[in-house]
């Protein structure tokens, strides 16, 4: 049986960003979301180039050709980004995620790179179809953190694979068999990074595609709307000539302007090509390996040495005064910036929320304790103990409070485990003494005593964090 796709979409800046670096495209044959990165290095340009290049292969394909067609389109998009960077080195650092699918009539041929996602809602259950190419996801894959930890990790936006003009980044290729009444969702992390998959599934059930898009955008807003939001929802319906005849729709940055196209797609040459500057915006970061440590970029004022000249004294004084004022303004601006930052660290052997940034300048600390907590650092599992002592950067005071609440849960769990260790030997000794005094009575082994103690129901300290894993005895 052959199907058709009934698709609706939406792309917006969100509640915080200054420009939209997301792009998207959908047609009867193709679904696509691209999330640009690079900030001042033109993430919106990267997503637009990728969208415009990949949408050129919008056509109905057989499955054995669809993957090859998609992979070729992503490769050409990557080459186009490389050409633009070669023509204007100021663009170096831009890149984009891509989640794209070609519809064959019964299946999806998918290509994916980055952390934009594709989902399938079937029978009321939401299934993730893509695997994030992010640093945090690599920690989940290695078993170092859980999915719940990943959702709140301060470095969850660090990407390991994107289209950024480098030839080493290959997309994942997948095939999805479709059924009637399936619902597909492609989205940027402006949605999936600010809500849960449970809430997304609830918003997508039992409603029209238009209503599903609206409810998903509301979820992203409720989560803070701190990133661009792009959503494409598509229903698998009985074959319809009317739906199959609809034109393609471009959304987001790719719909707002046409990206420059170089005459010669090569990594050299291209002299004389001038690209219009793009508006700057914060964006996701790309790292070349999981070992790179994220850090904040700092602006440094540089003054080149100049040869002595016979300037009038007043002019010289005016110059030094201007430099001093600029330096003072820069220092004041830097101080004001630090006071808008927060991190979780250790103070007097306890977990604490600090306002500012770690370190000091000329002996003056750049942070102070904003809120002291009762949780002892030594009560934490070894992994989290190390994280606190090396400081955990967070996005806001609310995020810091959430982090300290979760650390308290883990500390309480370790306290209970240690208490069980201490009670186990005494229980065993009592059992042995009873056995010596009354030989016919069977004894209770130490192992059984520990198991019964461990099986006692415990009360979760915080109702806001209920799905945290209990630390193992070795971690405590």
Secondary structure by P-SEA (a helix, b strand, c coil): cccccccccccccccccccccccccccccccbbbbbccccccaaaaaaaaaaaaacccccccccaaaaaaaaaaaaaaaaaaaaaaaccccccccbbbbbbbbcccccbbbbccccbbbbbcccbbbbccccccaaaaaaaaccccccccccccccccccccccccccbbbbbbbbbbcccbbbbbbcccccccccaaaaaaaaccccaaaaaaaaaaaaaaaccccbbbbbbbbbcccccccccbbbbbccccccccccccccccccccccccccccbbbbbbbbbccccbbbbbbbbbbbbcccccccccaaaaaaaaaaaaaaaaaaaaaaaaaaaabbbbbbcccbbbbbcccccccccccccccccccccccccccaaaaaaaaaccccccaaaaaaaaaaaaaaaaaaaaaaaaaaaaaaaaaaaaaaaaacccbbbbcaaaaaaaaaaccccccccccccbbbbccccc
